[in-house]
């Protein structure tokens, strides 16, 4: 049996090696390494795929979030509501810009932000909501957008884990994750569903003026060369990474189908087990399974992970410490117990290998091993 990886990037690369190598060599031959034709070509392909007017490439997903908040003109002290159960980057950029993070709890089934908690957290200083499409499926965007419209708030979608997912509105219409709020952000970190071979990110919007401002901010605050009208950053997607992403974008839906097939295998094996809660599939979103995350019940999670590792199966905890309990972000407004769902998840979740190259033998070995421990 092939060695099991949390994410098997090498096998994925080998399956498209000729296309990737050709794309890389074309960029090297052109020597157009920064803002070259490969970046423009990928940008246009991604705009078409997402059904969005503007894609603004940048250096990484964290920059995408920061640039978005800068382009919206958020000021120190403005409140931004987001979830406590997410990767640190969501809160990190809020802190870096001297904004005020306002954290809320999540839905116990989907792990995504709770709209009722969002509504309760709004004050006169609230300016924006950052819903995170966690682990590969959409947050409840129709409800979030209604709240935002009611209170005249911006919505910045953190779509770093769910690119390619569809959100299904109550009238049956669909939009791609990241294209519903004023701005969507994504990461092309190598392990993402659409990942490059280094760092990369992008920002999405349908707003003409906002797109202009986003482009200025990512380029040193410069609309005309050497004329700086705004404070900006230097955040670019390099041409080699864009060329790689252009190839991989063609496979994104097929990759999602493979991830769903792996998730189906896991679901079938674990469904109904009282010690394992399989991830809910939200009826208003298809799931692209950036992660396959179980909630454990009445078992020693650390011992389970150690047992899996002893059988050469990796497993991870996303995320072991909620944002409101992270040392760097401790805030007198929050204390242990304030977000019971988030804290329970941090204490009990475990993520199994999830990627496009998992085969039947590997999946059977993983599920048998998990059940061997759980049912002992």
FILOFI-388657 format. One record per atom (N, C-alpha, C): x, y, z. Coordinates in pm, whole numbers, padded with zeros to 5 digits, always signed. Layout:
// residues N
XYZ;...
END
This chain:
// residues 376
+00084-00119+00000;+00000+00000+00000;+00088+00125+00000;+00050+00221-00081;+00121+00349-00086;+00109+00419+00048;+00216+00488+00089;+00215+00560+00216;+00103+00662+00218;+00031+00669+00331;-00082+00760+00345;-00032+00896+00391;-00077+01000+00322;-00043+01138+00356;-00171+01213+00393;-00157+01317+00478;-00273+01404+00499;-00314+01468+00368;-00215+01513+00290;-00237+01567+00157;-00125+01515+00068;-00159+01443-00036;-00058+01380-00121;-00034+01467-00246;+00046+01570-00227;+00072+01663-00338;+00159+01601-00446;+00249+01514-00406;+00340+01455-00506;+00262+01369-00606;+00175+01283-00557;+00099+01198-00649;+00010+01282-00739;-00050+01386-00683;-00133+01474-00764;-00050+01539-00874;+00071+01586-00838;+00159+01648-00937;+00197+01550-01048;+00230+01427-01011;+00275+01329-01110;+00166+01300-01214;+00041+01312-01173;-00068+01287-01267;-00085+01398-01370;-00034+01516-01342;-00045+01628-01437;+00093+01687-01465;+00195+01609-01444;+00334+01655-01451;+00368+01724-01583;+00331+01662-01693;+00369+01718-01824;+00309+01857-01844;+00183+01874-01806;+00118+02004-01822;+00180+02109-01730;+00207+02069-01607;+00265+02163-01510;+00406+02203-01553;+00486+02106-01590;+00624+02136-01628;+00629+02228-01750;+00542+02202-01845;+00536+02287-01965;+00499+02430-01928;+00401+02446-01841;+00356+02580-01801;+00468+02655-01729;+00540+02586-01641;+00651+02649-01568;+00760+02692-01664;+00797+02605-01756;+00904+02638-01850;+00866+02754-01942;+00739+02764-01976;+00696+02876-02060;+00716+03009-01988;+00688+03011-01858;+00711+03134-01781;+00860+03165-01774;+00941+03064-01748;+01086+03087-01739;+01141+03136-01872;+01093+03077-01980;+01140+03121-02112;+01101+03266-02140;+00985+03306-02089;+00937+03443-02114;+01008+03545-02025;+01058+03499-01910;+01119+03586-01808;+01022+03693-01757;+00892+03672-01776;+00790+03764-01724;+00741+03709-01590;+00823+03728-01488;+00800+03662-01360;+00699+03734-01270;+00683+03864-01288;+00592+03943-01203;+00487+04010-01292;+00360+03987-01259;+00249+04047-01335;+00258+04018-01484;+00304+03899-01516;+00318+03861-01656;+00189+03807-01716;+00194+03765-01843;+00074+03713-01910;+00012+03594-01839;+00093+03514-01771;+00037+03397-01700;-00057+03438-01589;-00028+03550-01524;-00115+03598-01417;-00248+03645-01475;-00241+03720-01582;-00363+03768-01647;-00448+03653-01698;-00384+03553-01756;-00458+03439-01810;-00528+03361-01699;-00459+03337-01589;-00521+03267-01477;-00634+03350-01418;-00612+03478-01402;-00714+03568-01347;-00842+03557-01429;-00831+03563-01560;-00950+03558-01647;-01019+03422-01638;-00940+03315-01631;-01001+03181-01618;-01076+03168-01487;-01019+03222-01380;-01085+03211-01250;-01211+03298-01245;-01207+03415-01307;-01327+03499-01315;-01440+03424-01385;-01406+03357-01493;-01507+03281-01568;-01559+03166-01484;-01472+03094-01418;-01513+02979-01338;-01605+03022-01225;-01571+03130-01158;-01649+03177-01043;-01775+03254-01083;-01779+03302-01206;-01889+03388-01247;-01884+03522-01179;-01764+03577-01166;-01742+03704-01096;-01676+03802-01192;-01698+03932-01172;-01641+04031-01264;-01492+04048-01246;-01446+04046-01120;-01306+04079-01096;-01239+03981-01000;-01125+03931-01042;-01034+03858-00954;-00906+03940-00944;-00865+03970-00823;-00740+04044-00801;-00642+03949-00733;-00545+03896-00806;-00448+03804-00745;-00361+03876-00642;-00316+03802-00542;-00227+03858-00441;-00135+03748-00388;-00059+03779-00285;+00050+03691-00243;+00006+03573-00158;-00104+03586-00086;-00151+03477+00000;-00290+03510+00052;-00352+03414+00120;-00487+03435+00170;-00496+03535+00282;-00392+03542+00365;-00391+03640+00473;-00388+03782+00417;-00303+03803+00317;-00301+03934+00250;-00437+03966+00188;-00502+03865+00132;-00633+03889+00070;-00730+03947+00171;-00730+03893+00292;-00818+03945+00397;-00778+04086+00439;-00648+04107+00458;-00601+04239+00502;-00628+04346+00397;-00595+04316+00274;-00617+04412+00165;-00765+04447+00153;-00850+04348+00170;-00995+04372+00162;-01040+04473+00266;-00994+04455+00388;-01034+04548+00495;-00976+04687+00473;-00855+04693+00417;-00797+04824+00386;-00875+04892+00274;-00911+04817+00171;-00981+04877+00057;-01121+04925+00095;-01182+04861+00195;-01314+04903+00241;-01307+05025+00332;-01186+05067+00367;-01169+05187+00448;-01202+05168+00595;-01192+05045+00643;-01217+05023+00785;-01111+05095+00868;-01154+05154+00979;-01067+05238+01060;-01044+05176+01198;-00931+05210+01264;-00904+05157+01398;-01025+05175+01490;-01058+05068+01560;-01172+05071+01649;-01300+05017+01588;-01308+05014+01454;-01425+04955+01389;-01434+04807+01427;-01555+04760+01450;-01575+04621+01490;-01600+04531+01368;-01534+04415+01371;-01550+04316+01265;-01590+04184+01331;-01705+04131+01293;-01756+04008+01353;-01707+03888+01274;-01654+03789+01344;-01614+03664+01281;-01626+03551+01382;-01590+03432+01341;-01603+03313+01422;-01479+03288+01507;-01498+03228+01622;-01384+03190+01706;-01325+03056+01666;-01395+02983+01577;-01348+02851+01536;-01298+02857+01392;-01172+02902+01378;-01112+02916+01246;-00962+02931+01263;-00892+02933+01150;-00748+02957+01151;-00721+03101+01193;-00606+03123+01251;-00573+03250+01316;-00572+03369+01220;-00549+03346+01091;-00536+03457+00996;-00658+03548+00997;-00776+03491+01019;-00898+03571+01016;-00894+03682+01121;-00848+03647+01242;-00837+03748+01348;-00707+03827+01339;-00606+03766+01283;-00474+03828+01275;-00479+03960+01200;-00545+03960+01085;-00548+04082+01004;-00632+04190+01071;-00736+04150+01143;-00817+04248+01217;-00730+04318+01320;-00650+04240+01392;-00561+04297+01494;-00454+04385+01432;-00396+04340+01320;-00289+04417+01256;-00336+04555+01212;-00462+04565+01174;-00517+04693+01129;-00578+04773+01243;-00559+04724+01367;-00612+04793+01487;-00763+04805+01483;-00827+04710+01417;-00972+04698+01424;-01005+04617+01549;-01133+04605+01579;-01174+04531+01699;-01243+04402+01657;-01179+04287+01683;-01245+04161+01650;-01358+04132+01747;-01471+04094+01694;-01585+04051+01775;-01613+03906+01737;-01591+03816+01831;-01600+03673+01803;-01737+03619+01842;-01783+03521+01765;-01911+03456+01794;-01896+03306+01779;-01996+03234+01830;-01995+03088+01829;-02041+03035+01693;-02036+02903+01680;-02064+02837+01552;-02176+02735+01567;-02226+02689+01453;-02325+02583+01449;-02258+02450+01484;-02315+02370+01573;-02249+02246+01616;-02241+02139+01508;-02323+02151+01404;-02323+02050+01298;-02232+02087+01182;-02245+02210+01132;-02166+02251+01015;-02033+02314+01052;-02016+02355+01178;-01897+02424+01229;-01885+02567+01178;-01983+02613+01103;-01979+02748+01047;-02050+02849+01136;-02022+02975+01111;-02070+03086+01195;-02222+03083+01212;-02267+03114+01331;-02409+03110+01368;-02471+03248+01342;-02565+03260+01247;-02623+03391+01215;-02691+03457+01334;-02756+03380+01420;-02821+03440+01536;-02718+03502+01630;-02603+03437+01643;-02496+03493+01726;-02440+03620+01663;-02434+03623+01531;-02389+03744+01460;-02483+03860+01490;-02612+03836+01477;-02711+03941+01501;-02699+03997+01643;-02680+03909+01740;-02669+03953+01880;-02543+04034+01905;-02440+04013+01824;-02310+04078+01848;-02299+04216+01784;-02394+04257+01703;-02386+04384+01631;-02407+04501+01726;-02319+04602+01711;-02332+04727+01786;-02324+04844+01689;-02327+04964+01743;-02318+05083+01658;-02182+05096+01592;-02081+05021+01642;-01945+05030+01585;-01914+04918+01487;-02009+04828+01467;-01987+04717+01375;-01984+04767+01232;-01882+04724+01157;-01870+04766+01016;-01871+04648+00919;-01833+04530+00965;-01819+04420+00871;-01840+04285+00940;-01877+04186+00859;-01888+04047+00902;-01795+03965+00815;-01719+03875+00876;-01632+03784+00801;-01676+03640+00828;-01770+03588+00748;-01804+03447+00760;-01693+03361+00698;-01663+03251+00763;-01560+03159+00713;-01628+03034+00660;-01600+02999+00536;-01655+02876+00478;-01562+02761+00520;-01587+02708+00638;-01490+02618+00702;-01496+02476+00647;-01377+02421+00627;-01356+02279+00593;-01414+02240+00457;-01472+02337+00382;-01513+02303+00247;-01659+02324+00214;-01738+02378+00307;-01876+02408+00272;-01912+02549+00319;-02013+02604+00254;-02047+02746+00274;-02112+02771+00410;-02081+02887+00465;-02155+02941+00578;-02296+02978+00531;-02390+03003+00623;-02528+03036+00585;-02540+03177+00528;-02501+03191+00402;-02482+03324+00345;-02611+03402+00323;-02721+03335+00292;-02845+03409+00271;-02884+03482+00400;-02874+03414+00514;-02905+03476+00642;-02806+03587+00676;-02677+03561+00648;-02573+03661+00676;-02596+03787+00592;-02628+03769+00465;-02649+03886+00379;-02773+03966+00421;-02876+03899+00469;-02993+03972+00518;-02957+04056+00640;-02879+03999+00729;-02835+04072+00848;-02749+04192+00807;-02658+04169+00713;-02569+04276+00667;-02647+04389+00602;-02746+04355+00520;-02828+04456+00454;-02908+04536+00558;-02963+04467+00654;-03042+04533+00759;-02960+04635+00837;-02834+04601+00865;-02749+04686+00948;-02644+04765+00868;-02651+04755+00733;-02561+04828+00644;-02414+04793+00674;-02385+04663+00670;-02251+04613+00698;-02189+04552+00573;-02056+04556+00566;-01983+04486+00462;-01974+04337+00498;-01969+04253+00395;-01945+04110+00414;-01822+04070+00334;-01722+04018+00405;-01599+03967+00344;-01597+03817+00366;-01613+03741+00260;-01613+03595+00273;-01470+03541+00280;-01442+03468+00387;-01315+03396+00397;-01338+03261+00331;-01297+03252+00206;-01321+03134+00123;-01194+03053+00102;-01102+03060+00198;-00973+02994+00181;-00983+02842+00183;-01097+02787+00232;-01109+02641+00240;-01221+02584+00153;-01289+02667+00076;-01408+02616+00006;-01418+02660-00138;-01306+02691-00202;-01315+02733-00342;-01375+02621-00426;-01470+02658-00510;-01540+02561-00593;-01673+02516-00538;-01698+02541-00409;-01826+02504-00350;-01936+02598-00401;-02057+02546-00411;-02174+02625-00450;-02260+02653-00328;-02312+02776-00320;-02416+02808-00222;-02549+02808-00294;-02649+02743-00234;-02781+02730-00295;-02880+02816-00217;-02933+02917-00282;-03028+03009-00218;-03166+02944-00206;-03252+03004-00125;-03385+02946-00100;-03469+02939-00227;-03438+03022-00326;-03513+03018-00453;-03453+02919-00552;-03349+02845-00510;-03287+02746-00596;-03169+02796-00678;-03148+02927-00679;-03034+02982-00753;-02904+02950-00680;-02793+02955-00754;-02663+02918-00699;-02560+03026-00726;-02467+03039-00633;-02348+03120-00655;-02229+03046-00596;-02113+03070-00654;-01992+03009-00600;-01955+03074-00467;-01904+02995-00376;-01851+03047-00250;-01751+03157-00281;-01760+03267-00207;-01669+03379-00227;-01721+03485-00320;-01839+03463-00381;-01892+03560-00478;-02022+03624-00431;-02056+03608-00303;-02186+03652-00253;-02176+03785-00179;-02077+03800-00092;-02056+03925-00021;-01994+04032-00110;-01964+04147-00050;-01896+04252-00127;-01759+04205-00176;-01693+04122-00094;-01561+04072-00127;-01551+03925-00085;-01480+03848-00165;-01441+03712-00127;-01291+03700-00130;-01237+03618-00042;-01091+03599-00033;-01059+03451-00038;-00947+03418-00100;-00905+03279-00099;-00754+03268-00088;-00710+03148-00053;-00568+03114-00043;-00537+03004-00143;-00419+03011-00200;-00370+02904-00287;-00254+02829-00222;-00251+02828-00090;-00151+02749-00017;-00151+02607-00074;-00035+02541-00083;-00027+02413-00154;-00129+02308-00115;-00171+02303+00013;-00264+02199+00056;-00409+02233+00030;-00437+02353-00020;-00576+02392-00047;-00632+02311-00164;-00764+02314-00178;-00828+02241-00288;-00776+02288-00423;-00751+02418-00436;-00681+02474-00552;-00553+02537-00498;-00447+02459-00500;-00322+02502-00439;-00210+02517-00539;-00124+02614-00518;-00007+02631-00603;+00113+02560-00540;+00233+02589-00589;+00353+02522-00538;+00440+02622-00461;+00371+02707-00387;+00434+02809-00304;+00322+02881-00232;+00330+03012-00225;+00222+03091-00166;+00145+03164-00274;+00019+03189-00246;-00063+03265-00340;-00201+03288-00283;-00270+03386-00337;-00405+03415-00292;-00477+03501-00395;-00605+03530-00368;-00681+03614-00460;-00801+03674-00387;-00849+03785-00443;-00965+03857-00390;-01067+03866-00503;-01196+03850-00468;-01302+03852-00568;-01401+03965-00536;-01452+04030-00639;-01559+04128-00619;-01632+04153-00751;-01756+04195-00740;-01834+04238-00856;-01846+04390-00864;-01786+04460-00767;-01798+04605-00755;-01686+04674-00832;-01721+04756-00930;-01621+04821-01017;-01525+04908-00937;-01579+04995-00853;-01494+05087-00778;-01411+05014-00673;-01469+04915-00611;-01396+04838-00511;-01282+04760-00576;-01304+04708-00696;-01197+04638-00768;-01079+04732-00794;-01109+04855-00834;-01001+04953-00857;-00922+04978-00729;-00994+04992-00618;-00928+05019-00491;-00844+04900-00445;-00896+04781-00464;-00821+04660-00427;-00691+04651-00506;-00697+04682-00635;-00576+04678-00718;-00473+04781-00672;-00521+04897-00629;-00430+05000-00579;-00364+04954-00450;-00442+04898-00359;-00387+04858-00228;-00283+04748-00244;-00306+04649-00331;-00209+04539-00344;-00079+04586-00409;-00082+04703-00472;+00035+04752-00546;+00089+04881-00483;+00124+04874-00354;+00187+04986-00284;+00100+05111-00278;-00033+05098-00292;-00120+05215-00291;-00103+05301-00415;-00066+05238-00526;-00022+05311-00645;-00114+05282-00764;-00186+05385-00811;-00266+05370-00931;-00183+05404-01055;-00098+05506-01041;-00003+05544-01146;+00137+05521-01091;+00226+05469-01172;+00358+05430-01126;+00430+05547-01056;+00474+05520-00933;+00548+05614-00847;+00463+05728-00792;+00329+05718-00809;+00238+05813-00746;+00151+05735-00647;+00170+05763-00519;+00108+05684-00413;+00002+05767-00342;-00124+05741-00374;-00234+05817-00316;-00289+05753-00189;-00255+05627-00166;-00305+05554-00051;-00192+05474+00012;-00210+05437+00139;-00119+05342+00202;-00157+05203+00150;-00059+05135+00095;-00085+05003+00040;+00014+04900+00088;+00014+04785+00023;+00107+04677+00054;+00165+04627-00078;+00263+04540-00066;+00321+04475-00184;+00278+04329-00181;+00176+04296-00256;+00119+04162-00250;+00085+04115-00391;+00170+04026-00443;+00153+03982-00581;+00156+03831-00590;+00081+03777-00684;+00091+03636-00723;+00192+03627-00836;+00300+03551-00815;+00402+03549-00921;+00357+03462-01038;+00421+03483-01152;+00375+03423-01277;+00386+03271-01278;+00489+03216-01216;+00502+03070-01212;+00386+03008-01136;+00351+03067-01021;+00238+03013-00945;+00108+03028-01024;+00091+03138-01093;-00030+03159-01173;-00041+03054-01284;+00072+03024-01345;+00072+02925-01453;+00034+02787-01400;+00084+02753-01282;+00048+02626-01218;-00101+02623-01186;-00151+02732-01130;-00292+02739-01091;-00385+02733-01212;-00344+02789-01323;-00425+02784-01445;-00448+02639-01488;-00343+02558-01477;-00357+02415-01510;-00447+02347-01409;-00421+02369-01281;-00495+02296-01178;-00642+02338-01171;-00674+02463-01210;-00812+02508-01211;-00897+02420-01302;-00838+02371-01411;-00912+02285-01504;-00957+02155-01438;-00888+02116-01333;-00917+01989-01264;-00996+02009-01134;-01027+02132-01097;-01081+02159-00964;-01210+02082-00937;-01303+02081-01030;-01429+02010-01007;-01407+01858-00998;-01314+01806-01079;-01283+01663-01068;-01218+01632-00934;-01133+01721-00888;-01071+01703-00755;-01179+01702-00646;-01277+01792-00658;-01383+01797-00558;-01463+01667-00557;-01487+01611-00676;-01561+01485-00685;-01483+01372-00617;-01352+01372-00633;-01270+01270-00567;-01273+01286-00415;-01270+01409-00370;-01277+01434-00225;-01412+01389-00170;-01519+01417-00244;-01651+01374-00198;-01661+01222-00193;-01600+01156-00291;-01603+01009-00291;-01530+00954-00168;-01417+01014-00132;-01346+00971-00012;-01431+00997+00113;-01497+01115+00116;-01584+01147+00229;-01701+01050+00239;-01755+01009+00124;-01864+00910+00124;-01818+00779+00188;-01696+00738+00156;-01640+00615+00215;-01631+00628+00366;-01578+00740+00412;-01568+00763+00556;-01708+00764+00620;-01801+00837+00559;-01937+00848+00614;-01999+00710+00632;-01987+00627+00530;-02048+00494+00533;-01989+00411+00647;-01859+00424+00669;-01793+00344+00772;-01829+00390+00913;-01846+00522+00931;-01860+00577+01066;-02003+00613+01105;-02094+00619+01007;-02230+00664+01035;-02296+00575+01140;-02358+00638+01238;-02429+00563+01341;-02344+00520+01457;-02212+00539+01447;-02127+00501+01560;-02145+00605+01671;-02182+00566+01791;-02210+00665+01896;-02088+00744+01942;-01969+00696+01908;-01848+00766+01952;-01789+00857+01845;-01853+00858+01728;-01804+00940+01617;-01920+01011+01550;-01909+01141+01536;-02010+01219+01464;-01950+01262+01330;-02010+01215+01222;-01958+01249+01090;-01995+01394+01057;-01918+01458+00968;-01947+01598+00936;-02080+01613+00865;-02159+01709+00911;-02289+01736+00848;-02268+01796+00710;-02357+01763+00620;-02356+01823+00487;-02474+01920+00480;-02439+02047+00486;-02536+02156+00489;-02620+02154+00361;-02752+02158+00377;-02842+02144+00262;-02830+02258+00163;-02776+02372+00206;-02768+02490+00120;-02630+02506+00055;-02547+02402+00069;-02413+02409+00009;-02369+02270-00030;-02305+02258-00147;-02234+02132-00167;-02101+02141-00093;-02040+02028-00065;-01920+02022+00020;-01802+01980-00067;-01693+02056-00061;-01574+02020-00139;-01465+01959-00051;-01494+01938+00077;-01410+01863+00170;-01262+01901+00164;-01236+02025+00202;-01097+02060+00230;-01044+01975+00344;-01127+01953+00443;-01096+01860+00552;-01215+01767+00573;-01184+01646+00621;-01289+01556+00670;-01270+01548+00820;-01363+01607+00894;-01345+01627+01038;-01455+01559+01117;-01414+01465+01200;-01504+01395+01291;-01509+01466+01426;-01622+01455+01493;-01632+01496+01633;-01635+01369+01717;-01537+01354+01805;-01529+01234+01887;-01614+01250+02014;-01660+01138+02066;-01744+01139+02186;-01701+01027+02280;-01663+01064+02399;-01631+00966+02503;-01515+00875+02464;-01417+00930+02393;-01294+00856+02367;-01175+00950+02390;-01058+00892+02408;-00935+00968+02428;-00882+01008+02290;-00903+01134+02255;-00864+01179+02121;-00714+01167+02099;-00634+01205+02196;-00489+01196+02182;-00446+01052+02162;-00510+00961+02233;-00476+00819+02218;-00517+00767+02080;-00631+00816+02030;-00674+00778+01895;-00571+00822+01791;-00526+00946+01802;-00427+00997+01706;-00297+00919+01717;-00256+00887+01839;-00133+00809+01858;-00148+00670+01797;-00265+00611+01812;-00291+00478+01755;-00286+00484+01602;-00350+00585+01545;-00346+00602+01400;-00202+00620+01352;-00126+00703+01420;+00013+00725+01382;+00094+00597+01389;+00064+00512+01487;+00137+00384+01500;+00109+00292+01382;-00004+00316+01314;-00039+00239+01194;-00006+00317+01066;+00077+00420+01082;+00123+00505+00970;+00008+00578+00902;-00084+00623+00985;-00196+00706+00937;-00187+00842+01005;-00167+00950+00931;-00164+01082+00994;-00304+01130+01030;-00312+01215+01128;-00437+01280+01166;-00402+01415+01228;-00495+01510+01217;-00468+01645+01264;-00587+01697+01343;-00559+01800+01424;-00664+01870+01496;-00674+02012+01441;-00787+02042+01378;-00817+02177+01329;-00945+02224+01398;-00935+02303+01504;-00819+02374+01560;-00819+02349+01710;-00703+02323+01770;-00699+02282+01911;-00728+02393+02010;-00710+02520+01970;-00734+02633+02061;-00820+02736+01988;-00938+02768+02040;-01022+02871+01976;-00952+03006+01977;-00995+03094+01888;-00932+03226+01879;-00941+03302+02011;-01053+03290+02081;-01069+03370+02204;-00983+03320+02319;-00921+03204+02302;-00832+03151+02406;-00685+03148+02362;-00657+03199+02243;-00518+03207+02197;-00443+03313+02277;-00322+03281+02320;-00245+03372+02406;-00228+03509+02344;-00201+03515+02215;-00176+03643+02150;-00302+03729+02138;-00420+03667+02156;-00545+03740+02133;-00637+03738+02255;-00579+03713+02371;-00660+03715+02493;-00723+03853+02510;-00848+03854+02548;-00925+03978+02556;-01016+03968+02678;-01017+04072+02762;-01102+04065+02882;-01250+04049+02852;-01290+04076+02728;-01432+04057+02693;-01471+03909+02691;-01370+03820+02672;-01400+03679+02653;-01329+03595+02758;-01392+03487+02798;-01334+03395+02895;-01375+03252+02858;-01305+03152+02912;-01347+03013+02888;-01493+02993+02924;-01563+02925+02835;-01705+02900+02856;-01797+02992+02778;-01742+03101+02723;-01826+03196+02650;-01878+03140+02518;-01802+03051+02456;-01842+02993+02327;-01841+02841+02340;-01946+02784+02400;-01945+02642+02433;-01933+02548+02314;-01995+02582+02202;-01986+02495+02084;-01842+02493+02032;-01786+02612+02014;-01648+02623+01967;-01552+02548+02059;-01566+02567+02188;-01474+02504+02283;-01490+02352+02282;-01614+02304+02269;-01636+02160+02258;-01569+02104+02133;-01585+02173+02022;-01523+02127+01897;-01371+02123+01910;-01313+02227+01965;-01167+02230+01980;-01117+02114+02066;-01199+02070+02159;-01160+01961+02248;-01187+01823+02188;-01263+01816+02079;-01309+01684+02035;-01291+01651+01888;-01260+01750+01803;-01251+01720+01660;-01119+01650+01624;-01125+01572+01517;-01005+01514+01459;-01028+01502+01308;-00928+01540+01232;-00938+01536+01085;-00855+01422+01030;-00915+01346+00939;-00849+01232+00876;-00791+01274+00741;-00702+01193+00684;-00646+01226+00553;-00757+01256+00451;-00739+01364+00376;-00838+01403+00275;-00766+01470+00160;-00768+01404+00045;-00707+01461-00075;-00754+01385-00197;-00705+01425-00311;-00756+01372-00438;-00699+01236-00475;-00595+01191-00406;-00525+01070-00447;-00551+00950-00356;-00643+00963-00261;-00675+00850-00173;-00736+00736-00255;-00686+00615-00235;-00742+00501-00306;-00818+00410-00211;-00885+00310-00266;-00972+00223-00187;-00895+00150-00076;-00776+00103-00107;-00697+00031-00007;-00662+00122+00110;-00621+00243+00080;-00588+00338+00186;-00710+00372+00271;-00823+00399+00205;-00944+00434+00278;-00991+00321+00368;-00980+00198+00320;-01020+00084+00403;-00928+00070+00523;-00798+00092+00502;-00703+00083+00613;-00732+00191+00718;-00762+00312+00672;-00791+00422+00765;-00916+00392+00845;-01025+00357+00777;-01152+00336+00848;-01144+00215+00941;-01081+00107+00898;-01067-00010+00985;-00990+00024+01112;-00885+00104+01093;-00800+00139+01208;-00873+00229+01306;-00946+00327+01254;-01025+00413+01343;-01125+00329+01422;-01197+00242+01354;-01299+00162+01420;-01238+00060+01517;-01120+00009+01485;-01053-00082+01577;-01030-00015+01711;-00988+00111+01706;-00964+00185+01831;-01096+00221+01900;-01188+00275+01823;-01314+00325+01880;-01398+00213+01943;-01396+00099+01877;-01482-00011+01923;-01413-00106+02019;-01288-00077+02055;-01215-00166+02145;-01277-00170+02284;
END
